[in-house]
Amino acid sequence: MRRAIDRFPNESFDVLIVGGGITGACVARDAARRGLKVALVERGDFASATSAHNSKLIHGGLRYLRNFELGLVRESLRERRIWQRIAPHLVSPLPFLVPLYGGGFKARATLSAGLTLYDLLSFDRGRVMPGHSWLSADEARRREPLLDSPDLDGAFCYHDAQMASPERLALECLADADAQGAAIANYVAAERLLVRDGKVEGCTVRDTTPAASGGMAREPASSFDIRAKTTLVAAGPWADIFLAQALGHPSSHKLMRSKGIHVLVPAMTHKFALTMATAHGHFFVLPWRGHTLLGTTDTAFTGNPDDVGVSETDIADFFAFINKHLPNARLARDKVEFFYAGLRPLVDDGSGDTYDASRKSELIDHGKDDGLDGLFSAIGGKWTTSRHLAETVVDRLAEKLDATTQACDTATAMLPGLRHPEPLEARVHTVIRDEMALTLEDVVMRRTELGQFGPPPQATLDTVSRAMAQDLGWSEERRQSEIAALAHLYETRP
Ligand SMILES: Cc1cc2nc3c(=O)[nH]c(=O)nc-3n(C[C@H](O)[C@H](O)[C@H](O)COP(=O)(O)OP(=O)(O)OC[C@H]3O[C@@H](n4cnc5c(N)ncnc54)[C@H](O)[C@@H]3O)c2cc1C
């Protein structure tokens, strides 16, 4: 993958995608595979926002059955199988235990009915996950000592799937789009819509590539136009902000943002993930790369999405919540290795309730709703359903373009499975050359997982940053400022 910065001002595209999270990446992949001319700009690094800061689950969403969202669960379970098929190197089955404590027959019967429905909705031709089963209290204790408690009734076991790296999975979708001719670049921000006679003809964008030399101060960024017959806003929690700026007034479609935090601690469980539903929400205890990922919270967020972060209070409250329902966890602040916060972009249903708000996606045609022909946005949804959302979006774009395209094949075409030579230093050169890594954070947080288990050792940072300095012509001052700039990832917010 090469940054397509030279192509943008010199070509005209069928679709310009604003945002390089999983939604934008899946649309770029689908549209390019169908033969459309695609441009995609991401103002930061690819998959550096919500698409990185989630529970890493490819799942049906058992809890949505409570709200009878059968269609969403069925869609998610079908997509779960598709991700496992097209990216088996990054998406694997994950067995879950759901313990029941002193709930009696009613609680067990209700959950059993939900899991039976979950199994039925996931049934299809092809690969099927094992169905759910009931474990006695002794068996549940034996499999997962963390569950031990005198009032343990037993536990249900069921399966979902987990991404080893959402960041790399999104990158592979982009790599596939790139291989099909899409023009893609990170560190390019869409600033304004190009509008003529009520028709959107692309965007004015700004190249915000960090300066090669000096400190982190950036050189005056260059701005230019990208011309496209249709423009899709896939800007996640920033979608309404970009649209309001571009339209000059708030869009008729509202977005709610819900903040969720995750905390990484040393391994508490090994093989099994745990999930527990309580009167005040649910939580996950997820084995991930030899550690345990605890997630997640769900609180309405009304601030600037750029400022989202994890506070000490967030961690303390979350640990108190888990310790109350799973006392053997004995979570304490000194166990924290890493944490992150993400914002769910949710379609505003007017209820103000983010926990029970649907995770359904929405495709908006701003020609119909805001009088801006050729402008669309895709909001809401889940990581799991992003491929299917992209299929719907590209069907609509092709119709708008009156284009005869090839059939959508993203459910069957394998992802490229980007591989890296070892050792690290060689890997760094590869991700700079082939994967558009431009900052130290890109390399340690998204091209590799070096920074995702807590601050990497200084020796690692020196090795990686020296290799980057060599390839990208960084001065020593720039190299040091790149290292210093990582500190914010490991600090809580006030
Ligand atoms: C706490 C939490 C847990 C979750 N867990 C799961 C889970 O386990 N499974 C699941 O299926 N889903 C999960 N989700 C949902 C899932 O993560 C999101 O649905 C998905 O990542 C949204 O992707 P996106 O591309 O729409 O948004 P984003 O990933 O936020 O991407 C939008 C991109 O647009 C860019 N952008 C913004 N403005 C501009 C501009 N002007 N110019 C250029 N680029 C711009 C941003 O920089 C950003 O990278 C979770 C979400 C959260 C918050």
The ligand as an SDF file (V2000), in Angstrom:
LIG
                    3D

 53 58  0  0  0  0  0  0  0  0999 V2000
  -16.4610    0.3820   23.8440 C   0  0  0  0  0  0  0  0  0  0  0  0
  -16.8460   -0.2330   22.5220 C   0  0  0  0  0  0  0  0  0  0  0  0
  -16.8700   -1.6110   22.3880 C   0  0  0  0  0  0  0  0  0  0  0  0
  -17.2490   -2.1700   21.1800 C   0  0  0  0  0  0  0  0  0  0  0  0
  -17.1480   -3.5120   21.0180 N   0  0  0  0  0  0  0  0  0  0  0  0
  -17.5020   -4.0780   19.8490 C   0  0  0  0  0  0  0  0  0  0  0  0
  -17.3320   -5.4650   19.6550 C   0  0  0  0  0  0  0  0  0  0  0  0
  -16.7930   -6.1810   20.4940 O   0  0  0  0  0  0  0  0  0  0  0  0
  -17.7810   -5.9880   18.4800 N   0  0  0  0  0  0  0  0  0  0  0  0
  -18.3640   -5.2370   17.5260 C   0  0  0  0  0  0  0  0  0  0  0  0
  -18.8010   -5.7800   16.5150 O   0  0  0  0  0  0  0  0  0  0  0  0
  -18.4520   -3.8830   17.6410 N   0  0  0  0  0  0  0  0  0  0  0  0
  -18.0180   -3.3010   18.7730 C   0  0  0  0  0  0  0  0  0  0  0  0
  -18.0710   -1.9460   18.9080 N   0  0  0  0  0  0  0  0  0  0  0  0
  -18.5510   -1.1390   17.8000 C   0  0  0  0  0  0  0  0  0  0  0  0
  -17.4710   -0.9370   16.7300 C   0  0  0  0  0  0  0  0  0  0  0  0
  -16.2090   -0.7190   17.3050 O   0  0  0  0  0  0  0  0  0  0  0  0
  -17.8590    0.2410   15.8400 C   0  0  0  0  0  0  0  0  0  0  0  0
  -19.1500    0.0070   15.3120 O   0  0  0  0  0  0  0  0  0  0  0  0
  -16.9200    0.4470   14.6540 C   0  0  0  0  0  0  0  0  0  0  0  0
  -15.5770    0.4200   15.0520 O   0  0  0  0  0  0  0  0  0  0  0  0
  -17.2270    1.7810   14.0000 C   0  0  0  0  0  0  0  0  0  0  0  0
  -16.2900    1.9650   12.9640 O   0  0  0  0  0  0  0  0  0  0  0  0
  -16.2980    3.3000   12.0930 P   0  0  0  0  0  0  0  0  0  0  0  0
  -15.3610    3.0920   10.9850 O   0  0  0  0  0  0  0  0  0  0  0  0
  -17.6950    3.6540   11.7530 O   0  0  0  0  0  0  0  0  0  0  0  0
  -15.7930    4.4300   13.1200 O   0  0  0  0  0  0  0  0  0  0  0  0
  -14.2810    4.8020   13.5170 P   0  0  0  0  0  0  0  0  0  0  0  0
  -13.4590    3.6070   13.7500 O   0  0  0  0  0  0  0  0  0  0  0  0
  -14.3740    5.7980   14.6220 O   0  0  0  0  0  0  0  0  0  0  0  0
  -13.7170    5.4880   12.2140 O   0  0  0  0  0  0  0  0  0  0  0  0
  -14.0710    6.7920   11.8040 C   0  0  0  0  0  0  0  0  0  0  0  0
  -12.8130    7.4270   11.2640 C   0  0  0  0  0  0  0  0  0  0  0  0
  -13.1380    8.6600   10.6190 O   0  0  0  0  0  0  0  0  0  0  0  0
  -12.0140    9.5090   10.7690 C   0  0  0  0  0  0  0  0  0  0  0  0
  -12.4330   10.8760   10.4990 N   0  0  0  0  0  0  0  0  0  0  0  0
  -13.2310   11.6650   11.2640 C   0  0  0  0  0  0  0  0  0  0  0  0
  -13.3750   12.8790   10.6930 N   0  0  0  0  0  0  0  0  0  0  0  0
  -12.6530   12.8590    9.5320 C   0  0  0  0  0  0  0  0  0  0  0  0
  -12.3750   13.8170    8.5160 C   0  0  0  0  0  0  0  0  0  0  0  0
  -12.8930   15.0560    8.5740 N   0  0  0  0  0  0  0  0  0  0  0  0
  -11.5660   13.4730    7.4810 N   0  0  0  0  0  0  0  0  0  0  0  0
  -11.0250   12.2150    7.4130 C   0  0  0  0  0  0  0  0  0  0  0  0
  -11.2350   11.2770    8.3610 N   0  0  0  0  0  0  0  0  0  0  0  0
  -12.0450   11.5840    9.4060 C   0  0  0  0  0  0  0  0  0  0  0  0
  -11.5830    9.2690   12.2160 C   0  0  0  0  0  0  0  0  0  0  0  0
  -10.2510    9.6660   12.4340 O   0  0  0  0  0  0  0  0  0  0  0  0
  -11.8050    7.7700   12.3620 C   0  0  0  0  0  0  0  0  0  0  0  0
  -10.6260    7.0180   12.1500 O   0  0  0  0  0  0  0  0  0  0  0  0
  -17.6490   -1.3430   20.1020 C   0  0  0  0  0  0  0  0  0  0  0  0
  -17.5880    0.0450   20.2340 C   0  0  0  0  0  0  0  0  0  0  0  0
  -17.1630    0.5920   21.4260 C   0  0  0  0  0  0  0  0  0  0  0  0
  -17.0260    2.0720   21.5530 C   0  0  0  0  0  0  0  0  0  0  0  0
  1  2  1  0
  2  3  1  0
  2 52  2  0
  3  4  2  0
  4  5  1  0
  4 50  1  0
  5  6  2  0
  6  7  1  0
  6 13  1  0
  7  8  2  0
  7  9  1  0
  9 10  1  0
 10 11  2  0
 10 12  1  0
 12 13  2  0
 13 14  1  0
 14 15  1  0
 14 50  1  0
 15 16  1  0
 16 17  1  0
 16 18  1  0
 18 19  1  0
 18 20  1  0
 20 21  1  0
 20 22  1  0
 22 23  1  0
 23 24  1  0
 24 25  2  0
 24 26  1  0
 24 27  1  0
 27 28  1  0
 28 29  2  0
 28 30  1  0
 28 31  1  0
 31 32  1  0
 32 33  1  0
 33 34  1  0
 33 48  1  0
 34 35  1  0
 35 36  1  0
 35 46  1  0
 36 37  1  0
 36 45  1  0
 37 38  2  0
 38 39  1  0
 39 40  1  0
 39 45  2  0
 40 41  1  0
 40 42  2  0
 42 43  1  0
 43 44  2  0
 44 45  1  0
 46 47  1  0
 46 48  1  0
 48 49  1  0
 50 51  2  0
 51 52  1  0
 52 53  1  0
M  END
$$$$
